[in-house]
Every structure is written in C-alpha cells, then in structure tokens.
Amino acid sequence: MLLAYDISSVLCRFQTIYSVVKGWKVNNKPAESNVIERVCVAVNYACVWYPKQALCLQRSIVTTYLLRKHGVAAQMFLGAQKLPFKAHAWVEVDGRAINERSNVQGTYAVWDKC
C-alpha cells in the first residue's frame, strides 16, 4: 500500500486520492479484538523497511485503508497548527487518535476528515 500511494501521488492529483479515501467503505465483517493494534504495528514495520520515508499522509491513508478493510470505521483527519505552521494527517477510531506519539487532537485544528 505504501508503494501504491507513491505511484498514485505521481499519477494523480491530491483531490483524486482524497476522493478515493473518502469513498472507501468499511468491510461488513466484524473486526477482530486486536485488529487496530495489529494494523498499527504492521504499518510501523512497513515504514521502517520501506526504501523511502513515509510521511504522515501516506501512513494515514494506508492505515485507514487497512482498518476499513478489516471492519473498523477509521477516519483520516487533516489538520494544521498556526505557529509555527505545520500540517499533519492522522487516523482516529471512535474519536481516539491511533498510532500517534503526541496529542494531535489538541495540537492541530481539523481542516477536514474522511
């Protein structure tokens, strides 16, 4: 999925990628109890071994895809802080940011979610 994002980001505009993410449906099968933790660990390991640095948007898109595929209603958020200006993407499940080291919900104002 990291490679798929890299290829799409070269071939497509951000709006197209964003629309695809927004259109992903949550799989109807019930989610396993530890699927969120397993997906986060898998994405973290994949990013370590990926030949280039995976930034927050790429990680968030991949995490959202995998969670929805496994029956978890994950939402990807895009936000920013004013000073110093920084933008960030993250994933939330049931209002809780996952796979984050800091309080992204308190640090970044939300631009959009999908």
C-alpha positions in Angstrom: 0.0 0.0 0.0 2.9 2.4 0.6 4.1 1.8 -2.9 0.5 2.2 -4.3 0.3 5.6 -2.6 3.7 6.7 -4.1 2.6 5.7 -7.6 -0.8 7.3 -7.2 0.7 10.5 -5.9 2.8 10.8 -9.1 0.0 10.0 -11.4 -3.0 11.7 -9.7 -3.8 15.0 -8.0 -4.4 15.1 -4.3 -8.1 15.6 -4.8 -8.4 12.3 -6.7 -6.5 10.4 -3.9 -8.6 12.1 -1.3 -11.8 11.2 -3.1 -10.7 7.6 -3.2 -10.0 7.5 0.5 -13.4 9.2 1.2 -15.1 6.6 -0.8 -13.6 3.5 0.9 -16.3 1.6 2.7 -15.9 -0.3 6.0 -16.0 -4.0 5.4 -19.1 -5.6 6.9 -17.3 -8.3 8.7 -16.9 -7.8 12.4 -13.5 -6.5 13.4 -11.2 -8.8 15.5 -10.5 -7.6 19.0 -6.8 -6.6 18.4 -7.0 -5.5 14.8 -6.3 -1.9 15.5 -3.0 -2.7 17.3 -2.0 -5.3 14.6 -2.6 -2.8 11.8 -0.6 -0.1 13.5 2.3 -2.4 14.2 2.2 -3.6 10.6 2.2 -0.1 9.2 5.1 0.9 11.5 7.2 -2.1 10.4 6.3 -1.5 6.7 7.5 2.1 7.1 10.8 1.0 8.7 11.5 -1.3 5.8 10.1 0.9 3.0 13.0 2.3 0.9 11.9 6.0 1.4 10.5 7.9 4.2 6.7 7.5 4.6 5.2 10.8 5.7 2.1 11.2 7.8 -0.3 11.5 4.9 0.9 8.3 3.3 0.9 6.4 6.7 -2.7 7.7 7.4 -4.0 6.6 4.0 -2.5 3.2 4.4 -3.7 2.8 8.0 -7.3 4.0 7.1 -7.4 1.5 4.2 -6.3 -1.4 6.2 -8.5 -0.7 9.2 -11.6 -0.3 7.0 -10.7 -3.5 5.1 -10.7 -5.3 8.4 -14.1 -3.9 9.6 -13.0 -0.8 11.6 -14.7 2.5 11.0 -11.5 4.5 10.8 -11.5 8.2 9.8 -8.5 10.1 8.4 -8.1 13.6 9.6 -6.2 16.5 8.0 -5.2 19.4 10.2 -2.8 22.2 10.9 -1.4 24.4 13.6 -0.8 28.2 13.1 2.5 28.9 14.7 4.8 27.5 13.7 2.8 26.4 10.7 2.7 22.6 10.5 0.2 20.4 8.7 -0.5 16.8 9.8 -2.6 13.8 8.9 -3.7 11.2 11.4 -6.3 8.4 11.9 -9.0 8.2 14.5 -11.2 5.3 15.6 -14.2 6.2 17.9 -12.8 9.7 18.4 -9.4 8.4 19.6 -6.2 9.2 17.6 -4.3 6.0 17.0 -0.6 5.3 16.3 0.4 8.8 17.4 3.1 9.9 19.7 1.6 13.3 20.7 -1.8 14.9 21.4 -2.7 15.6 17.7 -6.3 16.4 18.6 -5.1 19.2 20.9 -2.3 20.4 18.7 -3.9 20.6 15.3 -7.1 22.3 14.1 -9.0 20.0 11.8 -9.3 21.0 8.2 -11.2 18.0 7.0 -11.9 14.3 7.7 -12.9 11.4 5.6 
